[in-house]
Amino acid sequence: MYSVGLTGGIASGKSTVADLFAKQGVTIIDADVIAREVILPGESAYDSIVAYFGNNIVGNDQLIDRAKLRQIIFNNPEKRIWLEKLLHPVIRHRMIACSLKASSPYCIHVIPLLIETLPHPEINRILVVDVSVETQIKRLKIRDNLDKDMIENMLQAQISRKERLAHADDIIVNEGDLVTLADAVEKLHEKYLRLARG
């Protein structure tokens, strides 16, 4: 299966771009969606996370409170690294399994930390959704209602924009409107269909 890794900084618009590819009939395999699945009760990662972080991150519904967990890991880099080491191999294994079942000519793997977790031999091309840091901050304030310190910690946890772009095979600049974005996705879709056909 020809696979494109879609990545970008936080609040760059990865989900919007993925949705536009989905409208073209492309199978989308989203690491964030799988990350939510693998921490559900009954999953092996659930018990490990609760044992490490304590019962206070579990809500009344027995689900891990992702907002609490996020607050902890973005204020404690060593705890974030521990969680990433636990979850990344599990998520990657499940993503590869999903790609083997994909019905479209190629699939999109949405992986926010794609560059940080290289190598990814299952990925044929890297597509970066790019925006300025100023745009990221503005969107995070509006979207997630986060304070300045939390936003700063989240941005610091990711690699630099320059390094991310250095790994890109393709780039979508997401500073314009949805029509412009859809046009960029359509052009890349045609390109990826040609590449998938070999």
Backbone as CSV, one residue per row, in Angstrom:
resi,resn,N_x,N_y,N_z,CA_x,CA_y,CA_z,C_x,C_y,C_z
1,MET,0.848,-1.198,0.000,0.000,0.000,0.000,0.881,1.245,0.000
2,TYR,0.675,2.108,-0.998,1.406,3.374,-1.050,0.875,4.265,0.065
3,SER,1.773,4.775,0.904,1.354,5.527,2.081,2.012,6.894,2.134
4,VAL,1.199,7.900,2.406,1.676,9.272,2.582,1.540,9.626,4.057
5,GLY,2.626,10.076,4.656,2.594,10.530,6.044,2.247,12.008,6.091
6,LEU,1.130,12.331,6.713,0.689,13.721,6.820,1.024,14.214,8.227
7,THR,1.777,15.298,8.281,2.178,15.840,9.577,2.175,17.361,9.527
8,GLY,2.489,17.971,10.648,2.520,19.426,10.748,2.511,19.802,12.211
9,GLY,2.806,21.039,12.497,2.794,21.507,13.880,1.393,21.502,14.444
10,ILE,1.301,21.665,15.735,-0.003,21.705,16.397,-0.822,22.873,15.850
11,ALA,-2.113,22.637,15.621,-3.045,23.648,15.106,-2.697,24.140,13.702
12,SER,-2.011,23.288,12.931,-1.675,23.665,11.551,-2.808,23.348,10.576
13,GLY,-3.735,22.488,11.000,-4.858,22.128,10.123,-4.747,20.733,9.536
14,LYS,-4.033,19.845,10.220,-3.853,18.472,9.713,-5.193,17.752,9.533
15,SER,-6.084,17.909,10.514,-7.381,17.217,10.441,-8.213,17.733,9.274
16,THR,-8.171,19.037,9.035,-8.911,19.615,7.909,-8.388,19.074,6.589
17,VAL,-7.074,19.013,6.459,-6.462,18.474,5.238,-6.815,16.992,5.079
18,ALA,-6.744,16.235,6.172,-7.106,14.811,6.120,-8.559,14.634,5.680
19,ASP,-9.458,15.482,6.190,-10.875,15.410,5.808,-11.058,15.661,4.313
20,LEU,-10.268,16.580,3.767,-10.352,16.878,2.334,-9.854,15.697,1.497
21,PHE,-8.822,15.007,1.966,-8.377,13.792,1.267,-9.446,12.699,1.381
22,ALA,-10.082,12.595,2.536,-11.142,11.594,2.738,-12.287,11.824,1.748
23,LYS,-12.592,13.096,1.457,-13.659,13.405,0.495,-13.295,12.954,-0.919
24,GLN,-12.001,12.745,-1.158,-11.538,12.224,-2.451,-11.570,10.685,-2.460
25,GLY,-12.030,10.089,-1.359,-12.119,8.630,-1.285,-10.875,7.949,-0.750
26,VAL,-9.977,8.733,-0.159,-8.712,8.183,0.356,-8.912,7.660,1.781
27,THR,-8.339,6.500,2.061,-8.386,5.936,3.413,-7.491,6.763,4.328
28,ILE,-8.037,7.234,5.445,-7.290,8.032,6.425,-7.048,7.184,7.666
29,ILE,-5.800,7.104,8.077,-5.434,6.373,9.294,-4.799,7.391,10.231
30,ASP,-5.521,7.744,11.290,-5.144,8.865,12.150,-4.537,8.375,13.465
31,ALA,-3.286,8.751,13.707,-2.589,8.331,14.934,-3.305,8.832,16.185
32,ASP,-3.890,10.031,16.138,-4.591,10.572,17.309,-5.838,9.749,17.641
33,VAL,-6.564,9.318,16.601,-7.752,8.481,16.811,-7.336,7.154,17.448
34,ILE,-6.275,6.558,16.909,-5.787,5.288,17.453,-5.249,5.475,18.864
35,ALA,-4.597,6.620,19.115,-4.082,6.910,20.464,-5.207,6.936,21.491
36,ARG,-6.370,7.449,21.089,-7.527,7.452,21.999,-8.047,6.037,22.240
37,GLU,-7.970,5.197,21.198,-8.451,3.815,21.318,-7.560,2.973,22.231
38,VAL,-6.243,3.145,22.117,-5.320,2.253,22.846,-5.203,2.580,24.334
39,ILE,-5.838,3.685,24.774,-5.818,3.991,26.213,-7.184,3.730,26.869
40,LEU,-8.068,3.038,26.147,-9.366,2.687,26.720,-9.230,1.545,27.722
41,PRO,-10.135,1.444,28.687,-10.096,0.310,29.618,-10.112,-1.013,28.849
42,GLY,-9.292,-1.949,29.314,-9.186,-3.235,28.632,-7.981,-3.318,27.722
43,GLU,-7.450,-2.162,27.316,-6.232,-2.136,26.503,-5.023,-2.211,27.438
44,SER,-3.946,-2.842,26.970,-2.761,-3.020,27.826,-2.156,-1.689,28.259
45,ALA,-2.217,-0.676,27.392,-1.633,0.625,27.723,-2.384,1.302,28.864
46,TYR,-3.685,1.045,28.969,-4.511,1.665,30.016,-3.937,1.373,31.402
47,ASP,-3.700,0.083,31.681,-3.197,-0.311,33.001,-1.827,0.301,33.280
48,SER,-0.967,0.330,32.266,0.381,0.895,32.441,0.310,2.385,32.757
49,ILE,-0.576,3.109,32.065,-0.706,4.552,32.268,-1.252,4.860,33.661
50,VAL,-2.283,4.126,34.082,-2.876,4.354,35.403,-1.863,4.021,36.502
51,ALA,-1.093,2.950,36.301,-0.081,2.573,37.298,0.992,3.654,37.415
52,TYR,1.350,4.270,36.302,2.437,5.266,36.291,1.954,6.632,36.796
53,PHE,0.783,7.087,36.319,0.311,8.443,36.639,-0.607,8.490,37.867
54,GLY,-1.163,7.346,38.255,-2.045,7.318,39.424,-3.510,7.379,39.051
55,ASN,-4.356,6.978,39.999,-5.802,6.911,39.762,-6.462,8.275,39.568
56,ASN,-5.759,9.352,39.943,-6.366,10.685,39.820,-6.547,11.112,38.359
57,ILE,-5.958,10.379,37.408,-6.186,10.724,35.996,-7.364,9.943,35.411
58,VAL,-8.011,9.131,36.251,-9.170,8.353,35.806,-10.445,9.048,36.276
59,GLY,-11.386,9.263,35.335,-12.658,9.902,35.677,-13.642,8.914,36.282
60,ASN,-14.811,9.413,36.642,-15.869,8.569,37.210,-16.334,7.484,36.244
61,ASP,-16.150,7.755,34.942,-16.549,6.782,33.925,-15.466,5.726,33.661
62,GLN,-14.392,5.789,34.480,-13.240,4.871,34.374,-12.361,5.139,33.145
63,LEU,-12.672,6.184,32.388,-11.834,6.567,31.257,-10.707,7.469,31.733
64,ILE,-9.570,7.384,31.057,-8.462,8.292,31.355,-8.870,9.697,30.926
65,ASP,-8.714,10.656,31.822,-9.033,12.056,31.539,-7.889,12.624,30.692
66,ARG,-8.130,12.736,29.398,-7.068,13.135,28.462,-6.616,14.572,28.699
67,ALA,-7.520,15.439,29.139,-7.142,16.832,29.436,-6.175,16.879,30.618
68,LYS,-6.458,16.096,31.653,-5.549,16.026,32.814,-4.195,15.451,32.408
69,LEU,-4.254,14.386,31.606,-3.015,13.741,31.155,-2.170,14.711,30.326
70,ARG,-2.832,15.446,29.449,-2.124,16.426,28.616,-1.453,17.491,29.480
71,GLN,-2.175,17.974,30.483,-1.629,18.993,31.395,-0.357,18.486,32.077
72,ILE,-0.396,17.224,32.501,0.761,16.634,33.194,1.951,16.498,32.249
73,ILE,1.724,15.907,31.081,2.875,15.573,30.218,3.510,16.802,29.576
74,PHE,2.709,17.855,29.332,3.316,19.047,28.726,3.997,19.948,29.751
75,ASN,3.814,19.636,31.023,4.536,20.345,32.078,5.666,19.500,32.668
76,ASN,5.770,18.239,32.242,6.798,17.318,32.744,7.377,16.529,31.571
77,PRO,8.433,17.058,30.941,8.982,16.407,29.742,9.342,14.938,29.931
78,GLU,9.844,14.561,31.125,10.237,13.158,31.318,9.012,12.241,31.318
79,LYS,7.889,12.745,31.814,6.649,11.951,31.806,6.084,11.857,30.388
80,ARG,6.235,12.932,29.616,5.800,12.906,28.214,6.609,11.874,27.431
81,ILE,7.928,11.849,27.667,8.793,10.885,26.981,8.423,9.457,27.363
82,TRP,8.120,9.239,28.652,7.716,7.902,29.097,6.452,7.454,28.353
83,LEU,5.464,8.366,28.268,4.192,8.033,27.620,4.393,7.763,26.130
84,GLU,5.220,8.569,25.488,5.484,8.368,24.055,6.155,7.023,23.803
85,LYS,7.095,6.640,24.653,7.778,5.347,24.490,6.809,4.180,24.660
86,LEU,5.818,4.364,25.524,4.808,3.322,25.722,3.870,3.231,24.517
87,LEU,3.375,4.389,24.063,2.291,4.390,23.090,2.728,4.305,21.625
88,HIS,3.852,4.919,21.273,4.215,4.987,19.856,4.333,3.627,19.166
89,PRO,4.993,2.624,19.772,5.068,1.322,19.088,3.691,0.670,18.913
90,VAL,2.823,0.827,19.914,1.476,0.243,19.854,0.669,0.913,18.742
91,ILE,0.753,2.248,18.684,0.021,3.014,17.669,0.534,2.673,16.275
92,ARG,1.854,2.623,16.113,2.435,2.331,14.799,2.004,0.952,14.304
93,HIS,2.038,-0.039,15.176,1.640,-1.401,14.809,0.189,-1.425,14.323
94,ARG,-0.689,-0.707,15.030,-2.103,-0.680,14.657,-2.314,0.080,13.347
95,MET,-1.539,1.140,13.119,-1.659,1.905,11.873,-1.263,1.062,10.672
96,ILE,-0.187,0.303,10.812,0.261,-0.558,9.712,-0.803,-1.610,9.415
97,ALA,-1.386,-2.185,10.460,-2.457,-3.180,10.280,-3.641,-2.567,9.537
98,CYS,-3.979,-1.323,9.870,-5.092,-0.637,9.190,-4.773,-0.384,7.718
99,SER,-3.520,-0.023,7.420,-3.154,0.276,6.027,-3.250,-0.966,5.147
100,LEU,-3.028,-2.138,5.730,-3.126,-3.384,4.966,-4.567,-3.681,4.559
101,LYS,-5.519,-3.064,5.251,-6.946,-3.272,4.940,-7.512,-2.143,4.081
102,ALA,-6.703,-1.147,3.766,-7.193,0.035,3.038,-7.678,-0.351,1.641
103,SER,-8.748,0.301,1.205,-9.339,-0.026,-0.101,-8.994,0.998,-1.183
104,SER,-8.466,2.149,-0.806,-8.132,3.176,-1.794,-6.753,2.898,-2.403
105,PRO,-6.416,3.535,-3.547,-5.122,3.284,-4.197,-3.914,3.652,-3.329
106,TYR,-4.101,4.603,-2.437,-3.065,4.963,-1.458,-3.775,5.361,-0.177
107,CYS,-3.033,5.465,0.902,-3.655,5.904,2.157,-2.827,7.020,2.787
108,ILE,-3.494,7.761,3.646,-2.865,8.859,4.382,-2.723,8.449,5.836
109,HIS,-1.500,8.503,6.349,-1.238,8.285,7.770,-1.076,9.660,8.420
110,VAL,-2.010,10.057,9.258,-1.917,11.342,9.949,-1.136,11.110,11.243
111,ILE,0.098,11.638,11.288,0.985,11.396,12.433,1.590,12.730,12.874
112,PRO,1.050,13.351,13.939,1.581,14.639,14.383,3.088,14.615,14.659
113,LEU,3.584,13.531,15.242,5.012,13.439,15.585,5.775,12.562,14.589
114,LEU,5.401,12.642,13.331,6.041,11.809,12.298,7.550,12.050,12.221
115,ILE,7.955,13.304,12.159,9.388,13.620,12.011,10.138,13.243,13.279
116,GLU,9.516,13.488,14.429,10.164,13.182,15.705,10.372,11.685,15.911
117,THR,9.598,10.856,15.201,9.667,9.400,15.405,10.228,8.663,14.190
118,LEU,10.921,9.384,13.313,11.574,8.728,12.173,12.609,7.716,12.676
119,PRO,12.873,6.626,11.905,12.365,6.337,10.557,10.989,5.666,10.581
120,HIS,10.273,5.853,9.455,8.982,5.197,9.231,9.057,4.493,7.873
121,PRO,9.600,3.287,7.826,9.758,2.603,6.535,8.445,2.338,5.804
122,GLU,7.334,2.374,6.536,6.033,2.123,5.902,5.503,3.347,5.155
123,ILE,6.161,4.509,5.324,5.724,5.762,4.692,6.555,6.014,3.433
124,ASN,5.861,6.270,2.302,6.550,6.531,1.032,6.887,8.003,0.819
125,ARG,6.003,8.886,1.281,6.222,10.331,1.130,5.760,11.044,2.386
126,ILE,6.354,12.216,2.628,5.961,13.029,3.782,5.333,14.330,3.289
127,LEU,4.084,14.558,3.731,3.368,15.788,3.421,3.271,16.620,4.696
128,VAL,3.804,17.840,4.649,3.764,18.731,5.809,2.728,19.832,5.575
129,VAL,1.825,19.977,6.547,0.898,21.118,6.556,1.589,22.213,7.366
130,ASP,1.829,23.342,6.727,2.663,24.379,7.342,1.885,25.663,7.592
131,VAL,2.101,26.213,8.794,1.605,27.554,9.130,2.668,28.245,9.983
132,SER,2.545,29.542,10.120,3.479,30.290,10.964,3.204,29.993,12.433
133,VAL,4.183,30.236,13.277,4.024,30.059,14.723,2.932,30.997,15.243
134,GLU,2.869,32.197,14.678,1.844,33.168,15.092,0.439,32.614,14.839
135,THR,0.267,31.958,13.698,-1.032,31.349,13.373,-1.348,30.206,14.327
136,GLN,-0.334,29.404,14.645,-0.537,28.308,15.605,-1.034,28.850,16.943
137,ILE,-0.382,29.885,17.454,-0.745,30.465,18.759,-2.172,31.001,18.718
138,LYS,-2.500,31.718,17.653,-3.840,32.303,17.517,-4.907,31.203,17.485
139,ARG,-4.655,30.133,16.716,-5.633,29.038,16.609,-5.769,28.277,17.923
140,LEU,-4.662,28.063,18.641,-4.726,27.345,19.919,-5.531,28.120,20.956
141,LYS,-5.380,29.436,20.941,-6.143,30.266,21.881,-7.631,30.156,21.595
142,ILE,-7.986,30.189,20.308,-9.400,30.136,19.918,-9.954,28.719,20.074
143,ARG,-9.214,27.728,19.551,-9.716,26.352,19.504,-9.782,25.687,20.871
144,ASP,-8.697,25.796,21.629,-8.582,25.039,22.878,-8.648,25.909,24.128
145,ASN,-8.736,27.229,23.943,-8.820,28.159,25.076,-7.688,27.917,26.088
146,LEU,-6.473,27.778,25.569,-5.319,27.482,26.422,-4.620,28.768,26.838
147,ASP,-3.968,28.716,28.010,-3.214,29.891,28.448,-1.843,29.927,27.758
148,LYS,-1.180,31.062,27.909,0.090,31.311,27.204,1.159,30.284,27.557
149,ASP,1.277,29.925,28.859,2.306,28.972,29.288,2.083,27.592,28.682
150,MET,0.821,27.139,28.665,0.506,25.827,28.103,0.809,25.784,26.608
151,ILE,0.445,26.850,25.907,0.729,26.929,24.467,2.230,26.875,24.221
152,GLU,2.978,27.633,25.029,4.439,27.654,24.892,5.025,26.265,25.122
153,ASN,4.551,25.569,26.146,5.033,24.211,26.440,4.724,23.242,25.302
154,MET,3.547,23.373,24.722,3.154,22.493,23.624,4.007,22.747,22.385
155,LEU,4.272,24.003,22.102,5.116,24.337,20.944,6.555,23.881,21.165
156,GLN,7.045,24.022,22.400,8.417,23.610,22.718,8.597,22.100,22.609
157,ALA,7.514,21.355,22.815,7.589,19.882,22.788,7.759,19.348,21.363
158,GLN,7.500,20.200,20.371,7.611,19.765,18.984,8.919,20.268,18.368
159,ILE,9.330,19.593,17.295,10.527,20.053,16.595,10.229,21.389,15.915
160,SER,11.272,22.053,15.470,11.093,23.370,14.862,10.416,23.247,13.494
161,ARG,9.792,24.330,13.112,9.153,24.400,11.799,10.183,24.150,10.693
162,LYS,11.360,24.726,10.856,12.424,24.581,9.852,12.816,23.116,9.674
163,GLU,12.969,22.402,10.785,13.365,20.988,10.710,12.259,20.137,10.082
164,ARG,11.014,20.443,10.432,9.885,19.699,9.862,9.850,19.878,8.346
165,LEU,10.001,21.123,7.889,9.957,21.408,6.451,11.126,20.766,5.707
166,ALA,12.255,20.612,6.389,13.434,19.990,5.759,13.180,18.533,5.382
167,HIS,12.234,17.881,6.056,11.930,16.474,5.782,10.780,16.296,4.786
168,ALA,10.158,17.405,4.385,8.948,17.325,3.565,9.246,16.959,2.116
169,ASP,8.445,16.046,1.565,8.435,15.808,0.118,7.437,16.759,-0.534
170,ASP,6.357,17.041,0.195,5.314,17.951,-0.282,4.912,18.869,0.871
171,ILE,4.498,20.100,0.531,4.106,21.080,1.555,2.781,21.726,1.151
172,ILE,1.859,21.801,2.095,0.638,22.593,1.924,0.712,23.743,2.923
173,VAL,0.683,24.971,2.415,0.664,26.144,3.290,-0.804,26.436,3.610
174,ASN,-1.151,26.375,4.898,-2.547,26.509,5.311,-2.796,27.842,6.012
175,GLU,-2.543,28.919,5.286,-2.780,30.262,5.831,-3.963,30.939,5.136
176,GLY,-4.543,30.267,4.118,-5.622,30.886,3.350,-6.975,30.326,3.705
177,ASP,-7.906,30.362,2.722,-9.268,29.885,2.960,-9.403,28.414,2.580
178,LEU,-10.590,27.870,2.849,-10.844,26.452,2.619,-10.831,26.091,1.136
179,VAL,-11.251,27.003,0.293,-11.265,26.753,-1.157,-9.840,26.559,-1.667
180,THR,-8.930,27.428,-1.217,-7.519,27.328,-1.604,-6.926,26.011,-1.099
181,LEU,-7.283,25.653,0.122,-6.786,24.416,0.720,-7.291,23.199,-0.048
182,ALA,-8.572,23.199,-0.399,-9.163,22.080,-1.145,-8.502,21.923,-2.513
183,ASP,-8.167,23.049,-3.133,-7.508,23.018,-4.439,-6.120,22.383,-4.321
184,ALA,-5.395,22.744,-3.273,-4.058,22.177,-3.044,-4.140,20.668,-2.798
185,VAL,-5.142,20.248,-2.034,-5.334,18.817,-1.751,-5.671,18.068,-3.035
186,GLU,-6.533,18.631,-3.871,-6.922,17.959,-5.116,-5.719,17.739,-6.028
187,LYS,-4.851,18.743,-6.121,-3.646,18.605,-6.955,-2.742,17.492,-6.420
188,LEU,-2.565,17.455,-5.098,-1.717,16.407,-4.511,-2.371,15.038,-4.652
189,HIS,-3.689,14.973,-4.556,-4.401,13.703,-4.723,-4.102,13.111,-6.097
190,GLU,-4.157,13.935,-7.119,-3.847,13.459,-8.484,-2.406,12.967,-8.568
191,LYS,-1.519,13.694,-7.936,-0.097,13.317,-7.920,0.095,11.972,-7.217
192,TYR,-0.558,11.790,-6.063,-0.398,10.556,-5.298,-1.024,9.365,-6.017
193,LEU,-2.099,9.594,-6.756,-2.689,8.507,-7.557,-1.691,8.031,-8.607
194,ARG,-1.006,8.977,-9.248,0.001,8.608,-10.253,1.152,7.834,-9.609
195,LEU,1.612,8.318,-8.459,2.723,7.649,-7.768,2.320,6.254,-7.284
196,ALA,1.097,6.112,-6.812,0.621,4.820,-6.312,0.530,3.792,-7.446
197,ARG,0.206,4.299,-8.646,0.119,3.393,-9.800,1.510,2.968,-10.280
198,GLY,2.529,3.727,-9.845,3.907,3.396,-10.229,4.247,3.880,-11.614
